[in-house]
Amino acid sequence: MNAEITAEEKQPHQILLVDDEKHIRIAVGQTLELAGYDVVAAESAEKALSLLDRDWPGVVVSDINMPGIDGLELMQRIVNIDADLPVILITGHGDISMAVGAMRDGAYDFIEKPFSSELLNDVVRRAAEKRRLTLENRHLRKALEAQGGIGPRIIGNSLRIQQLRAMIQHIADTPADILIQAETGSGKDLVARYIHEHSNRRDKNFVAINCGAVPEHLIESELFGHEKGAFTDAKSRRIGKFEHANGGTLFLDEIESMSPSLQVKLLRVLEERAIERLGSNELIALDLRVVAATKVNLRELSELGEYREDLYYRLNVVSLEIPPLRERREDIPMLFQHFALIASAQYQKEVPQLSAEKLRALVAHHWPGNVRELRNIAERYVLLGPSYDFSVGEQNGSSPGKCMTLPEQVEQFEKLVLEEELSRNSGSLKLTQETLGLPRKTLYDKMKKYELDKKDYK
């Protein structure tokens, strides 16, 4: 697939042309067909309305002056069907003020007779692109809703994310401790919360502590708690994180930063499921799951003698790896939409539609900051609007679009287009083939190349 035609392949191809005069339908229809559109002609507004619904993937071009339901009433009825469906009105010289009023009431644009083919094609092209973006955003919203539920969500349809969710569902209700390994910004905290919320411990506490953020002289008291008088500043009893998480889940982030002495004490807790508060000789039995997370390879550290090998194997009963964002690029549009919707609610601003060019920049970026970096960009985009050009912005010292070769970018975008169309068409190869304008064999070859199966999109 050539990069030059990707955007054209994605745009809606259907144009509904409404005019009671046959010769105008023929002339305008031929102009649009030569521009590559699939034109459906209707001689009346009644017939046009019978063809439309909220998901109709195209643009309506209608004359204003028609018997029965005229173009203005047709436009108003279309607005009631879908306010985001573009309606372009064709008007005579004396109807300019009427057409301007129609635009205030929801029409996309108007064209005054006589008009050139270039003007018609330009207005239709812009309207078609707007419609494509509208339907794409709706599709992403539906996909997000399909992954809905109470609590945190692991967003994405990539194979590795599907496998991650399946693994969590399989082990969620077991008492086994879990080790999460992932790069910074990949969502370790979110996955830990997801595990808790989808387990039979969801009604008890989820307690998180960053082992690297608590000073060495305080972390033992934070974890184990203490009795009054246990040390100079212990003026009252304190319940530690272990005890507070009893019955629920304790999340230990940056587990690699624990001191050797604290590693010994943690190993004992994991083996005995009991603690003693500092200053106490009383054992407190615990029923909790420990989820630990690290951004480094603990096995390598243990082999080097820099981390207790027995603690590593005790933590690593179940190991979960969160793939970095650059290894699941097909999830980027959905994640971006998710974060943009959150920012929209937070800042009370509309989500600007994402152009194909900006989407290519997102997909091509290397994402050193992973999902956290993507969320920051989505928030900026909502706050600053379409003028925020993240394709040339600086994020963590790099610019989206400059970390992949052109062939790699084309392949990534091609795969993304195929996945979106397969999903939009519920796995129908016939509809996908028609939408993308691909020969059947070409579509099969590309699906084989990218390991896509129509069954995954039904």
C-alpha positions as CSV (number, residue, x, y, z in Angstrom):
1,M,0.0,0.0,0.0
2,N,1.5,3.3,-1.0
3,A,1.7,6.0,1.7
4,E,0.3,8.5,-0.7
5,I,-3.1,6.7,-1.1
6,T,-3.6,5.6,2.5
7,A,-5.7,8.6,3.5
8,E,-7.8,8.3,0.4
9,E,-8.4,4.6,1.1
10,K,-9.7,5.4,4.5
11,Q,-12.1,8.2,3.6
12,P,-15.8,7.5,3.1
13,H,-16.4,6.8,-0.6
14,Q,-20.2,7.2,-0.6
15,I,-21.9,10.4,-1.7
16,L,-25.7,10.7,-1.6
17,L,-26.7,13.1,-4.4
18,V,-30.2,14.5,-4.1
19,D,-31.8,16.6,-6.9
20,D,-35.1,16.4,-8.7
21,E,-33.5,17.3,-12.1
22,K,-32.1,14.2,-13.9
23,H,-29.6,16.1,-16.0
24,I,-28.0,17.7,-12.9
25,R,-27.9,14.3,-11.1
26,I,-26.1,12.9,-14.1
27,A,-23.6,15.8,-14.5
28,V,-22.8,16.2,-10.8
29,G,-22.7,12.4,-10.3
30,Q,-20.2,12.0,-13.1
31,T,-17.9,14.7,-11.6
32,L,-17.9,13.0,-8.2
33,E,-17.4,9.5,-9.7
34,L,-14.4,10.8,-11.6
35,A,-13.0,12.0,-8.3
36,G,-13.2,8.4,-7.0
37,Y,-16.5,8.5,-5.0
38,D,-19.3,6.0,-5.0
39,V,-22.3,8.1,-5.9
40,V,-25.9,7.1,-5.0
41,A,-28.5,9.4,-6.7
42,A,-31.9,10.2,-5.3
43,E,-34.6,12.2,-7.1
44,S,-36.4,13.2,-3.9
45,A,-35.7,13.9,-0.3
46,E,-38.1,11.1,0.7
47,K,-35.9,8.5,-1.1
48,A,-32.7,10.0,0.3
49,L,-34.0,9.7,3.9
50,S,-34.8,6.1,3.4
51,L,-31.2,5.4,2.7
52,L,-29.7,7.2,5.7
53,D,-28.9,6.2,9.3
54,R,-26.6,7.3,12.0
55,D,-23.7,5.2,10.7
56,W,-24.0,6.0,7.1
57,P,-20.4,6.5,5.9
58,G,-20.6,9.4,3.5
59,V,-21.7,12.9,2.6
60,V,-25.1,14.3,1.4
61,V,-25.1,16.8,-1.5
62,S,-28.5,18.2,-2.1
63,D,-30.2,20.9,-4.1
64,I,-32.3,23.4,-2.0
65,N,-35.2,23.9,-4.4
66,M,-37.1,20.6,-4.8
67,P,-40.8,19.8,-4.8
68,G,-42.2,18.3,-1.6
69,I,-39.5,18.2,1.0
70,D,-37.0,20.8,-0.1
71,G,-33.2,20.8,0.7
72,L,-33.6,22.8,3.9
73,E,-36.1,20.5,5.4
74,L,-34.1,17.5,4.3
75,M,-31.1,19.0,6.0
76,Q,-33.1,19.5,9.3
77,R,-34.3,15.9,9.2
78,I,-30.7,14.6,8.6
79,V,-29.6,16.6,11.6
80,N,-32.1,14.8,13.6
81,I,-30.8,11.4,12.3
82,D,-27.1,12.4,12.9
83,A,-26.0,16.0,13.6
84,D,-22.5,15.1,12.5
85,L,-23.5,13.8,9.0
86,P,-22.2,16.5,6.6
87,V,-24.9,18.1,4.3
88,I,-23.7,20.2,1.4
89,L,-26.4,22.4,-0.2
90,I,-26.5,23.5,-3.8
91,T,-28.2,26.9,-4.2
92,G,-29.1,29.4,-6.8
93,H,-28.0,33.0,-6.7
94,G,-31.1,34.2,-4.9
95,D,-30.8,31.7,-2.1
96,I,-27.5,32.8,-0.6
97,S,-29.0,34.3,2.6
98,M,-31.1,31.1,3.0
99,A,-28.0,28.9,2.6
100,V,-26.1,30.9,5.2
101,G,-28.9,30.4,7.6
102,A,-28.9,26.7,6.9
103,M,-25.2,26.6,7.8
104,R,-26.1,28.1,11.2
105,D,-28.7,25.3,11.6
106,G,-26.3,22.5,10.8
107,A,-25.5,22.4,7.1
108,Y,-21.8,21.7,6.5
109,D,-21.4,24.1,3.5
110,F,-23.2,25.4,0.4
111,I,-22.2,25.8,-3.3
112,E,-23.7,28.5,-5.4
113,K,-24.7,27.7,-9.0
114,P,-22.9,27.7,-11.4
115,F,-19.9,26.0,-9.8
116,S,-16.7,24.4,-11.0
117,S,-15.7,20.7,-10.6
118,E,-12.7,21.8,-8.6
119,L,-14.9,23.7,-6.1
120,L,-17.3,20.8,-5.7
121,N,-14.6,18.2,-5.3
122,D,-12.8,20.4,-2.7
123,V,-15.9,20.9,-0.5
124,V,-16.9,17.2,-0.8
125,R,-13.3,16.1,0.0
126,R,-13.2,18.2,3.2
127,A,-16.7,17.0,4.2
128,A,-15.7,13.4,3.6
129,E,-12.6,13.7,5.7
130,K,-14.7,15.2,8.5
131,R,-17.2,12.3,8.2
132,R,-14.3,9.7,8.3
133,L,-12.9,11.2,11.4
134,T,-16.3,11.3,13.1
135,L,-17.0,7.7,12.4
136,E,-13.5,6.7,13.5
137,N,-13.9,8.5,16.8
138,R,-17.2,6.8,17.3
139,H,-15.7,3.4,16.5
140,L,-12.9,4.0,19.1
141,R,-15.5,5.0,21.7
142,K,-17.5,1.9,21.1
143,A,-14.3,-0.2,21.4
144,L,-13.5,1.5,24.7
145,E,-17.0,0.9,26.0
146,A,-16.7,-2.8,25.0
147,Q,-13.6,-3.0,27.3
148,G,-15.5,-1.2,30.0
149,G,-16.4,-2.2,33.5
150,I,-15.9,-0.9,37.0
151,G,-12.5,0.1,38.1
152,P,-9.2,0.4,36.1
153,R,-9.1,-0.9,32.5
154,I,-6.3,-2.4,30.5
155,I,-6.9,-0.7,27.1
156,G,-6.0,-2.4,23.8
157,N,-6.7,-5.2,21.4
158,S,-3.1,-6.2,20.5
159,L,-2.3,-9.8,20.9
160,R,0.0,-9.3,23.9
161,I,-2.5,-7.2,25.7
162,Q,-5.2,-9.8,25.1
163,Q,-2.9,-12.4,26.5
164,L,-2.1,-10.2,29.5
165,R,-5.8,-9.8,30.3
166,A,-6.5,-13.5,29.8
167,M,-3.6,-14.4,32.2
168,I,-5.0,-12.0,34.8
169,Q,-8.5,-13.5,34.6
170,H,-7.0,-16.9,35.0
171,I,-5.0,-16.2,38.1
172,A,-7.1,-13.3,39.6
173,D,-8.7,-15.3,42.4
174,T,-5.7,-17.4,43.3
175,P,-3.6,-16.3,46.4
176,A,-0.4,-16.5,44.4
177,D,2.0,-13.5,44.6
178,I,2.7,-11.8,41.3
179,L,5.8,-10.1,39.9
180,I,5.1,-7.4,37.2
181,Q,8.0,-6.5,34.9
182,A,7.8,-3.5,32.7
183,E,9.5,-0.3,31.6
184,T,8.8,3.0,33.3
185,G,5.5,4.5,32.2
186,S,4.0,1.2,31.0
187,G,1.3,1.0,33.6
188,K,2.5,-1.3,36.4
189,D,0.3,0.5,39.0
190,L,-2.7,0.2,36.7
191,V,-2.2,-3.5,36.1
192,A,-1.8,-4.1,39.9
193,R,-5.1,-2.3,40.5
194,Y,-6.7,-4.2,37.7
195,I,-5.7,-7.5,39.3
196,H,-7.1,-6.4,42.6
197,E,-10.4,-5.1,41.2
198,H,-11.0,-8.3,39.2
199,S,-10.2,-10.7,42.1
200,N,-12.3,-11.9,45.0
201,R,-10.3,-9.4,47.1
202,R,-11.9,-6.4,45.5
203,D,-14.0,-5.5,48.6
204,K,-10.8,-5.2,50.7
205,N,-8.0,-2.7,50.7
206,F,-5.6,-2.1,47.8
207,V,-2.5,-0.7,49.4
208,A,0.4,0.7,47.3
209,I,3.8,1.8,48.3
210,N,6.8,2.8,46.2
211,C,9.8,1.2,47.8
212,G,12.1,3.7,46.1
213,A,10.3,6.8,47.3
214,V,10.3,6.1,51.1
215,P,13.5,6.9,53.0
216,E,15.4,3.8,54.2
217,H,14.9,4.7,57.9
218,L,11.1,5.0,57.5
219,I,10.2,2.1,55.2
220,E,10.3,-0.6,57.8
221,S,7.9,1.3,60.0
222,E,5.7,2.0,56.9
223,L,5.5,-1.6,56.0
224,F,5.3,-3.3,59.4
225,G,3.9,-0.6,61.6
226,H,5.0,0.0,65.2
227,E,3.8,0.0,68.8
228,K,3.8,3.1,71.0
229,G,7.3,3.7,72.3
230,A,9.0,1.4,69.8
231,F,11.4,4.3,69.0
232,T,11.9,7.9,69.9
233,D,9.1,9.4,67.7
234,A,6.7,6.5,68.1
235,K,4.1,8.4,70.2
236,S,1.2,6.1,69.3
237,R,0.6,2.7,67.7
238,R,0.7,2.7,63.9
239,I,-0.8,0.1,61.5
240,G,1.6,-0.7,58.7
241,K,0.9,-1.3,55.0
242,F,1.1,-5.1,55.5
243,E,-1.6,-5.1,58.1
244,H,-3.7,-2.4,56.4
245,A,-3.8,-4.6,53.3
246,N,-4.9,-7.7,55.2
247,G,-7.6,-9.5,53.2
248,G,-6.7,-7.4,50.1
249,T,-3.7,-6.6,48.0
250,L,-0.3,-5.0,48.8
251,F,1.4,-3.5,45.8
252,L,5.2,-3.0,46.2
253,D,6.5,-0.8,43.3
254,E,10.2,-0.5,42.5
255,I,10.9,-3.7,44.5
256,E,14.5,-3.6,43.2
257,S,15.3,-0.6,45.5
258,M,14.8,-2.5,48.7
259,S,17.8,-2.8,51.0
260,P,19.3,-6.3,51.6
261,S,18.1,-6.2,55.2
262,L,14.6,-5.4,54.2
263,Q,14.7,-8.1,51.6
264,V,15.3,-10.7,54.3
265,K,12.3,-9.4,56.3
266,L,10.0,-9.3,53.2
267,L,11.0,-12.9,52.4
268,R,10.0,-14.0,55.9
269,V,6.6,-12.3,55.6
270,L,6.0,-14.0,52.2
271,E,6.8,-17.4,53.6
272,E,5.1,-17.1,57.0
273,R,2.2,-14.8,56.1
274,A,2.6,-13.1,59.5
275,I,4.3,-9.9,60.8
276,E,5.4,-8.4,64.1
277,R,4.9,-4.6,64.5
278,L,8.1,-2.9,65.5
279,G,8.4,-3.0,69.3
280,S,6.0,-6.0,69.6
281,N,6.6,-9.7,70.0
282,E,3.1,-10.6,68.9
283,L,2.6,-12.3,65.5
284,I,-0.2,-11.0,63.4
285,A,-1.5,-13.5,60.8
286,L,-2.0,-12.1,57.3
287,D,-4.2,-13.0,54.4
288,L,-3.0,-10.9,51.6
289,R,-1.7,-11.1,48.0
290,V,1.5,-9.3,47.3
291,V,2.0,-7.8,43.8
292,A,5.5,-6.5,43.3
293,A,6.7,-4.5,40.3
294,T,10.1,-3.8,38.8
295,K,11.5,-1.9,35.9
296,V,14.8,-3.9,35.9
297,N,15.6,-7.6,35.3
298,L,15.5,-9.0,38.8
299,R,16.8,-12.4,37.6
300,E,20.0,-10.8,36.3
301,L,20.4,-8.8,39.5
302,S,20.0,-11.9,41.6
303,E,22.6,-13.7,39.4
304,L,25.0,-10.8,40.0
305,G,24.4,-11.1,43.7
306,E,22.7,-7.7,43.8
307,Y,19.3,-9.0,44.8
308,R,18.4,-12.0,47.0
309,E,17.9,-15.0,44.7
310,D,15.5,-16.7,47.1
311,L,13.3,-13.6,47.3
312,Y,13.2,-13.3,43.5
313,Y,12.0,-16.8,43.1
314,R,9.4,-16.3,46.0
315,L,8.0,-13.2,44.3
316,N,8.1,-14.7,40.9
317,V,5.4,-17.3,41.4
318,V,3.5,-15.7,38.6
319,S,5.3,-13.3,36.3
320,L,3.5,-10.7,34.1
321,E,5.2,-8.6,31.5
322,I,3.6,-5.4,30.2
323,P,4.8,-4.8,26.6
324,P,6.2,-1.3,26.0
325,L,4.0,0.9,23.8
326,R,6.3,0.7,20.8
327,E,5.6,-3.1,20.7
328,R,1.8,-2.6,20.6
329,R,1.4,0.3,18.2
330,E,-2.0,-0.9,17.1
331,D,-3.3,0.1,20.5
332,I,-2.2,3.7,20.2
333,P,-5.4,5.1,18.6
334,M,-7.6,3.6,21.2
335,L,-5.4,4.6,24.1
336,F,-5.1,8.1,22.8
337,Q,-8.9,8.4,22.5
338,H,-9.2,7.0,26.1
339,F,-6.9,9.6,27.5
340,A,-8.4,12.4,25.4
341,L,-11.9,11.6,26.8
342,I,-10.6,11.7,30.3
343,A,-8.9,15.0,29.7
344,S,-12.1,16.3,28.0
345,A,-14.1,15.6,31.2
346,Q,-11.4,17.0,33.4
347,Y,-10.9,20.2,31.6
348,Q,-14.4,20.6,30.2
349,K,-13.1,20.9,26.6
350,E,-14.2,19.1,23.4
351,V,-11.9,16.5,22.0
352,P,-10.4,17.7,18.7
353,Q,-10.7,15.2,15.9
354,L,-7.4,13.5,15.1
355,S,-6.2,13.8,11.5
356,A,-4.6,11.0,9.6
357,E,-1.3,12.9,9.6
358,K,-1.3,13.2,13.4
359,L,-2.3,9.6,13.8
360,R,0.6,8.5,11.6
361,A,3.0,10.6,13.8
362,L,1.6,8.9,17.0
363,V,2.0,5.4,15.5
364,A,5.5,6.1,14.2
365,H,6.9,7.5,17.4
366,H,9.3,5.4,19.5
367,W,7.6,6.2,22.8
368,P,10.5,6.2,25.3
369,G,8.0,7.3,28.0
370,N,5.5,4.6,27.1
371,V,1.8,5.0,28.0
372,R,2.5,7.9,30.4
373,E,4.0,9.9,27.6
374,L,1.0,9.2,25.3
375,R,-1.3,10.4,28.1
376,N,0.6,13.6,28.5
377,I,0.3,14.3,24.7
378,A,-3.4,13.5,24.7
379,E,-3.9,16.0,27.6
380,R,-2.0,18.7,25.8
381,Y,-3.9,18.0,22.6
382,V,-7.3,18.5,24.4
383,L,-6.0,21.6,26.2
384,L,-4.4,23.3,23.2
385,G,-6.6,22.0,20.4
386,P,-5.7,21.1,16.8
387,S,-3.0,23.8,16.8
388,Y,-0.8,21.6,19.0
389,D,1.4,19.9,16.6
390,F,3.0,17.0,18.5
391,S,4.6,15.7,15.3
392,V,7.3,18.4,15.7
393,G,7.1,18.7,19.5
394,E,9.7,17.5,21.9
395,Q,8.8,14.7,24.2
396,N,11.6,13.2,26.2
397,G,14.2,14.4,23.7
398,S,12.6,12.8,20.6
399,S,10.0,13.7,18.1
400,P,7.1,11.4,16.9
401,G,7.8,10.1,13.4
402,K,11.6,10.3,13.5
403,C,12.4,7.0,15.1
404,M,11.3,4.6,12.3
405,T,12.3,4.3,8.7
406,L,9.8,5.2,6.0
407,P,9.1,1.5,5.1
408,E,8.5,0.7,8.8
409,Q,6.1,3.7,9.2
410,V,4.2,2.6,6.0
411,E,3.9,-1.0,7.3
412,Q,2.7,0.1,10.8
413,F,0.1,2.4,9.3
414,E,-1.0,-0.2,6.7
415,K,-1.5,-2.8,9.5
416,L,-3.4,-0.2,11.5
417,V,-5.7,0.6,8.6
418,L,-6.5,-3.1,8.0
419,E,-7.3,-3.7,11.6
420,E,-9.6,-0.7,11.9
421,E,-11.5,-1.7,8.7
422,L,-11.8,-5.3,9.8
423,S,-13.1,-4.2,13.1
424,R,-15.5,-1.7,11.6
425,N,-16.8,-4.3,9.2
426,S,-17.1,-7.0,11.9
427,G,-14.5,-9.2,10.2
428,S,-16.3,-9.2,6.8
429,L,-13.6,-9.6,4.1
430,K,-16.0,-8.5,1.4
431,L,-16.8,-5.2,3.0
432,T,-13.2,-4.6,4.0
433,Q,-12.1,-5.3,0.4
434,E,-14.7,-2.8,-0.9
435,T,-13.9,-0.1,1.6
436,L,-10.2,-0.2,1.0
437,G,-10.5,-0.8,-2.8
438,L,-8.2,-3.8,-2.6
439,P,-8.3,-6.9,-4.8
440,R,-9.3,-10.0,-2.8
441,K,-5.9,-11.7,-3.2
442,T,-4.1,-8.5,-2.1
443,L,-6.2,-8.3,1.0
444,Y,-5.5,-12.0,1.8
445,D,-1.8,-11.5,1.3
446,K,-1.6,-8.5,3.6
447,M,-3.7,-10.2,6.3
448,K,-1.2,-13.1,6.1
449,K,1.7,-10.8,6.2
450,Y,0.5,-9.1,9.4
451,E,-1.0,-12.3,10.9
452,L,-4.5,-11.0,11.0
453,D,-7.5,-13.3,11.3
454,K,-11.1,-12.2,10.5
455,K,-12.4,-14.3,13.4
456,D,-10.7,-11.9,15.9
457,Y,-12.9,-9.0,14.7
458,K,-16.3,-10.6,14.8
